[in-house]
Amino acid sequence: MSSLVRHVTIDCADPYALAGFWAGVLDAKVSDDDNPGDPEALVESAGAALLFIRVPEAKAVKNRVHLDLQPQDRTRDEEVERLLALGATLVGDHRRPDGTGWATLADPEGNEFCVERSAAERTAS
């Protein structure tokens, strides 16, 4: 049998706080086993498990790997606004006048991720 991806691991300064942000993004929760100050925190959602690990060095360059999010019950633009309200920042707006494209955001520690159009928006085009 081949290997399976168990977690996507994200290095960060404050695992519990960043896990809390991503739990809000994914409508999930931080594991009951994790607490503020712990060296790691886990968020399990329907799409993926994210493991946040404390590291001493700060993020210095663009991510080599990033997450692409597809809203399930709202439009891309509605999702971007929701994520900005949760504490994300807009770092690149690649949305086009015809409705295609994506938005690149960063989480509170600067990790980039993208928000694509929902399946309904893709079908409507």
C-alpha positions as CSV (number, residue, x, y, z in Angstrom):
1,M,0.0,0.0,0.0
2,S,1.2,3.5,-0.8
3,S,1.4,6.3,1.7
4,L,-1.5,8.6,2.6
5,V,-1.3,12.3,3.6
6,R,-2.3,12.4,7.2
7,H,-1.9,16.1,7.9
8,V,-0.9,19.3,6.2
9,T,1.6,20.7,8.7
10,I,2.1,24.4,9.1
11,D,5.1,25.9,11.0
12,C,4.1,28.9,13.1
13,A,4.8,30.9,16.2
14,D,1.5,30.3,18.1
15,P,0.0,26.9,17.1
16,Y,-3.2,27.3,19.2
17,A,-4.0,30.8,18.0
18,L,-3.4,29.9,14.3
19,A,-5.4,26.7,14.7
20,G,-8.2,28.8,16.1
21,F,-8.1,31.0,13.0
22,W,-8.1,28.0,10.6
23,A,-10.9,26.3,12.7
24,G,-13.0,29.4,11.9
25,V,-12.1,29.3,8.2
26,L,-13.0,25.6,7.9
27,D,-16.0,25.6,10.2
28,A,-14.2,23.1,12.4
29,K,-12.7,23.1,15.9
30,V,-9.3,22.8,17.5
31,S,-8.7,19.4,19.0
32,D,-9.9,18.9,22.6
33,D,-6.4,17.7,23.4
34,D,-4.8,21.0,22.5
35,N,-4.5,24.1,24.7
36,P,-2.9,27.6,24.5
37,G,0.9,27.3,24.9
38,D,1.1,23.7,23.5
39,P,3.8,23.2,20.9
40,E,1.3,21.9,18.4
41,A,-2.5,22.1,17.7
42,L,-4.7,20.0,15.3
43,V,-7.7,21.1,13.3
44,E,-9.6,18.2,11.6
45,S,-12.2,19.2,9.0
46,A,-14.1,17.4,6.3
47,G,-11.6,18.3,3.7
48,A,-8.2,18.0,5.5
49,A,-6.4,17.8,8.8
50,L,-4.1,20.8,9.6
51,L,-1.4,20.4,12.1
52,F,0.2,23.6,13.5
53,I,3.7,23.2,14.9
54,R,5.7,25.8,16.9
55,V,9.0,26.7,15.3
56,P,11.5,29.3,16.5
57,E,12.1,31.1,13.1
58,A,9.6,33.5,11.6
59,K,8.2,33.1,8.1
60,A,10.6,34.7,5.6
61,V,9.5,34.0,2.1
62,K,6.5,33.0,0.0
63,N,5.1,29.6,0.7
64,R,6.2,26.8,-1.6
65,V,3.0,25.0,-0.9
66,H,-0.4,26.6,-0.2
67,L,-4.0,25.7,0.3
68,D,-6.7,26.5,-2.3
69,L,-10.1,27.0,-0.7
70,Q,-13.4,26.5,-2.6
71,P,-16.5,27.9,-0.8
72,Q,-19.3,25.4,-0.4
73,D,-22.3,27.6,0.5
74,R,-21.4,31.1,-0.6
75,T,-19.7,32.9,-3.4
76,R,-15.9,33.4,-3.7
77,D,-16.4,37.1,-2.9
78,E,-18.6,36.4,0.1
79,E,-16.0,34.0,1.4
80,V,-13.1,36.5,0.9
81,E,-15.1,39.0,3.0
82,R,-15.8,36.5,5.7
83,L,-12.1,35.5,5.9
84,L,-11.0,39.1,6.0
85,A,-13.3,39.6,9.0
86,L,-11.7,36.5,10.7
87,G,-8.3,38.2,10.4
88,A,-6.9,37.3,7.0
89,T,-5.3,39.9,4.8
90,L,-5.6,40.3,1.0
91,V,-2.2,40.0,-0.6
92,G,-3.2,39.5,-4.2
93,D,-6.5,40.1,-6.0
94,H,-6.6,38.0,-9.2
95,R,-10.4,38.3,-9.7
96,R,-11.4,39.4,-13.2
97,P,-14.4,41.5,-14.3
98,D,-15.9,38.4,-16.0
99,G,-16.1,36.6,-12.6
100,T,-13.2,34.2,-13.1
101,G,-10.0,34.3,-11.1
102,W,-9.1,34.0,-7.4
103,A,-8.0,36.0,-4.4
104,T,-4.7,35.3,-2.5
105,L,-5.0,35.9,1.2
106,A,-2.6,35.4,4.2
107,D,-3.5,34.0,7.6
108,P,-2.5,36.0,10.7
109,E,1.0,34.6,10.6
110,G,1.5,35.4,6.9
111,N,0.9,32.0,5.3
112,E,-0.6,32.5,1.8
113,F,-3.7,30.7,0.6
114,C,-6.2,31.2,-2.2
115,V,-9.9,31.4,-2.5
116,E,-11.4,30.1,-5.7
117,R,-14.9,30.3,-7.1
118,S,-17.5,28.0,-5.7
119,A,-18.7,25.0,-7.7
120,A,-22.0,26.9,-8.3
121,E,-20.1,29.9,-9.7
122,R,-18.1,27.6,-12.0
123,T,-21.2,25.9,-13.3
124,A,-22.9,29.2,-14.0
125,S,-20.1,30.5,-16.2
